[in-house]
Amino acid sequence: MTLFGRAVDREAVRRLAGHPDQLAGAELSVREDGTARGVRVVRLRTGEIDVDVVVDRALDLGAASVRGVPVAWLSPTGLAAPGLADPHGYGTFRTFFGGLLTTCGLEHTLGPAEDDASHFAYPGFDRQEFPLHGRLSTTPARLLRCGLDLDAGVVVVEGEVRQASVFGEHLVLTRRIEADVGGRELRIDDVVRNEGYAPTPQLVLYHVNAGWPVVGPGCEVVAAAGAPRVATPAAEGHDWRRVGEPGSGPVERVWEHTPHAGHAAVLNADIGDGRAAGLEVAWDLEALPRLFQWTVAGEGHYVVGLEPGNLEIEGRHAARAAGRLPVLAPGEARAYRLRLRLLHGADDVVAARARAV
């Protein structure tokens, strides 16, 4: 392990610190006020980064910083308890906190939709409604492990999220979040298993959100991809690499990239005080072949979302018609790998730019 420029091991930590939590850790707490009342959060600290792992929101990631620089975008709703969720249409916006990561799925992503449910063979319904980006992020997890492992030199959070319905889907997400002591990278390893007895569509989108001061007029978006497809009218004629100053109105500019490698980043050579910072996303391109970019340069909504996923922008109906809808057979599992690097300093920014080519 390297901490504050010094190589250390377990014995060195014992000598230098009264308690290991002085340097790094993963501590569970419960929010006690406002819309977040009752929500369990693990504060993950490496000595370089601080990240909130929201246990009761599918082990998604909330506020995040690197050496004191905020990286994640938090929406106007702030962190909200899962019981406040509106599971219909665009009601998702009422509790969409953004954060460093909102995981969308497990049976639906993208806009609200209605689709066939005959694969469940239940006579009570043959159609199924899906809210914006599915139901996963408002599902609490069962926390299996959190803490500091000095022997391995890592801080770890592990848990399980079960998305299930009587006579419907039964999908289980097992998630491990790990970071090196002294490191700036979060390693997120997910496995989704169909625990039910019916073939079930299994869709996922990792909604990674960068906010101010990383997002600013001088920042740039980079991706290992060619020219993207324009996915919303507001994106037409705009350079996807640039954000600009926040203007009036929450105008969504969305592009769909076809990446040739699993790397994208938001980079800022000067966040305003001379420091460089950024957020880099790396993922397994075979499992997540799509990359959406969501840029909103609006007052109060100043955000760049980098979103690897497994569904094309036309949505589930088009994917089904083309025979490309991802489905898990009973008992089948699928693994996803995501790496989030919180960048600090010119060297980090230059290296991330070089990877996204």
N, C-alpha and C positions, 0 to 999 in steps of 0.2 A: 504494500500500500504506500502511496505517496500523499502526504498531507502537508499543505503549506510549504512545499518545496523540500520536504524531508521524508526519506524512506523510513517507514515504521513497520513493525510487526506487533503481535499481541503483547510481547514483553515490553516493547517500547511504549505502547499505549498505557500499560500499567504504570510505567515509571513516570510518564509525562502528565497523565490526567488522573484526577481523583476517581472518575467514573467514565467508562467509554461513551456514555451519552453526552459528555462534554464536547465530543468531536463529531459524532454521527449517530444516526439512529432512525427508528421507525416507531413512533408512539401513537397509540390509539387514544382518541378523545371523542367527546360527544358535544355537538353544538347545542346551545341552550336558549337561543333567542331567535325571534323573527321567523322567516319562512324556512330557515334551516334547522329549526328546533328539532332535536332528537336524532339528527343525522350523524352517523359515525364517520369520522375522518381519521386517516393515518397520516401524520406528518412525516414524510420521508426526507431525511437530511444526509448528505454525503460529506459536508464540509465545503462543497462548491455549489451545490444546488439544494433548493428547498421546494418540495412538491407536495401538494395535498392529494392523497388518494382517497376518493370518496366511496367508502364501503357500501353505503346505502344507495348509491347511484351506479351500480354494476362495476364497482372498482374503477370508475373513470377518474380522470385527473382534473383537479380544479386549479387553484392559483399555483403559479410556479415562478421561480426566480433563479438567477445564476449570479453569484457574487453581489446580491442585492438588487440586480436589474430585473424588473418584472418582464416576463416573456409572454405569458398567456393572456388571452382576451377573456374578460368576464362580461357576460351580457347584462342588460338592465335588470333581469329577474334576480340576479345573484343566485347563490346556492339555495335550492328549494327541496324540501322533503318529498320523497316519491309519492306520498299520499295526496299531494296537491296536484298531481298530474291530470291533465285532461286528455284522455286517450282517443280523441276523435279529431279527424281532419288536421287543421293547423293549430289545434289546441296545444300541441307540443311546444309552441313558442312561449306559452305561459310559464314553463318551467325549464326551458332550454338555457342552462347556465353557461354554455360554451366551455370555458376552461381550457386547459392544455389539450384535453382529449375527451370528446364525447363519442362513444361507440354506438353506431347505428345498426340495427338488426333486431333479432337474429333471423327473422323470417321476412323482413321487409326493409328496404332503404329507399331514399329519395321521396318524392311527393306522396301525399295521401292517395290511396287507391282502394279499389275493390276487385277481388279476383276469385277464381274458382276455388272451392274447398272440398270438392267431391273426393279427393284423394284420402280424406279422413273417413269416408264411408259412414258418416253419421246422418241419419235422415232428418235431423232437426235443422240443419243448415247446409246449403250447397254453395253459399257465397260467404266471403270473409272480408271485413273492412280492416284497413291498415291506416294508422295515423302517420303523419310526416315522420320518416326515418325509423318507424317501428317502435317497439315497446321496451327494448332492452335497457336503455339508460335510466328508466324509472323503476327498474327492478333491483331490490336490495340483494347484496351478495352475502354468502356465508363465509366469514373470515376464517381461514385455515391457519395462517401464520403471518406474523409480522415481527420484525426486529433486526438487530445487528448481529451478523455472523463474523466475528473477528478472525476466525481461522480461515474462512474463505475470502475475507476482505470485502464483504458486500453487505448492503442493506436489502431486505427482501420483504415483499408483501405477496401473499398467495390467497386465493379465494375461489369460490364457485358461485356461479349465477345460474339459476334454474328458471327458464322461461317455459311455462307449461300451461295447458288448458285442458279441462275435462273434454274429451272427445276431439281435442285439437292437437297442436304441436307440443312436443316435449323435447326441447333442446337445452343442453347443459353446456355452459361456457366455463372452462377452468382457466384461470388467469394467474400468471406469475409475473410480477414486476420486480426487477432487480437492478441495482446500480452499484458500481464499485465505490468503496470508501475513497474519497478524494477525487471521484470522477464526475463527469458532466453528462453522461449518457444514461438514459433509461432504456432498459431492455424489457420489452413486453412480449411475452410468449403466451399465445392463446390456443386452446384446443376446444372445438365445438363438436359435441357428439349428439347424435339423434338417439335419445333414450326411448323414443316411442316405437310404434309398430306400423307406421305409415311413412312412405317416402315424403319428405318435407322439404320445400324450398328453403335454402339456407343462404341468406344474403347478409353481407356485412360491409360497412363503410366506416373507416377510422377518420373522424372529423377532428383534425388537429388544427388548433386556432392560435394564431399569433396576434398580439395586440401591441398598443403603444407602451413603451417607446421603441420597441423593435420595429413595429410598423410605423412608418413616418414618411414624409415627402421624399426623403433621400434613400429610402430602402429599395431593394430590388428583389424580385422573385426569380428563382432559377430552378430549372428542372431538366432532367436528362430525357428530353423529348423534343420533337420537332414542333412545327406550327400546330397549335391546338384547334379544335372545333369550337366555334362560338355556340354557347348553350343558352344564353339569354339575350334578348334584344339590346339591353343596356351595355353588353360587352362588345357589340359591333363597333369596329373602328377604334377601339382602345388597345393600348399596348399592355398585354397581360403581365409584363415584367415590372410595371410601374404602378404606384398607388395614388400619389398626389395628396393634397390637403383634403381634410374632411369637408364635404359640402352639405347642403341642405337635402334632407330626404334620404331614406335608407335604400339606395339603388344597388341592387345585387348584380354584380358582373360575374358570370360563371363561364368557365371554359372546361372542356374535356380534353385532357392530354392523352396521347398514346405513348407512354414512356418506353424507352428501350433499355432503361436500367431503373432500379428502384431507389432514386435519389431526387429530392427536391428540398428547397430551403427558402426562407425569408432572411435576407441579410441586410444589415445596416452598418456601414463603415463608421458612422458617427451618430450616436443616439441623441446628441445634443451637448454632451459634456466631454466630447473627445474620445469616448470609449466606443469600441465596436462590439456588436452583439448580434445574435440571430437565433434562429430555430431551424434545425435540419431534421428531415424525416427520411428514414430509410426503411425499406420493406421488401418482402419476398414477392418479386414480380410475377412469378408463376401462380401464386395463390391469389394475388391482388393485381390483376392486369390493368385496371383503370386508375386514373388519377384525375380528380376534379379539383379545380381551383375556384374558391369562393372569395371574391374581393368585394368588400363593402366600404366605400370611402364616404361614410355619412356621419353627421354629428351624433355622437352617442353610440354609433355603430361603425367603429373604425377597426377593421379586422381583415386578416387574410387567413382563409382556411385552406389547408392542403389535405386532400382527402383520398387516400388510396381505398379502392373498393373492388368488388367483384361483379357489379352490375352496370351495364351501359346506361347512358343518360336517357335513352328513350324509355327505360323502365321495364318492369317485370312482364307486361303484356307483350312487348316487342321481343324480349328475350325468350319468352315461352314460344311465340310463333316461329322464331328462328331456331328453336331447339337448343338455346344457350342458357336457359334458366338453371342456375346452380341448385342441385337437389342432393340431400343426404338420404341414403337408404337407411332403413332401421338398423341400428347398431353401428353405423358408419361414423367416422370422425374425420375432421379436417383441421389442420394446424395452420396458424397464422403467426407471422413474426413481424414486429414493428420495433424500430429503434428511433428514439427521440433524443437528439443532441442539443443541449442548451449551450449556445456558443457565447464565448466571452473573449474579446481581444482580436486583434487583426489576424493573428496566425490561424485562429479557429475559422474566421470568416473566409480567408483565402483558401484554406483546405476544403471547406464545404463547397465553395464555388467550383473548385477543381473536380470534385466528385460528381457534380451535377452537369456533366458534359456527355 
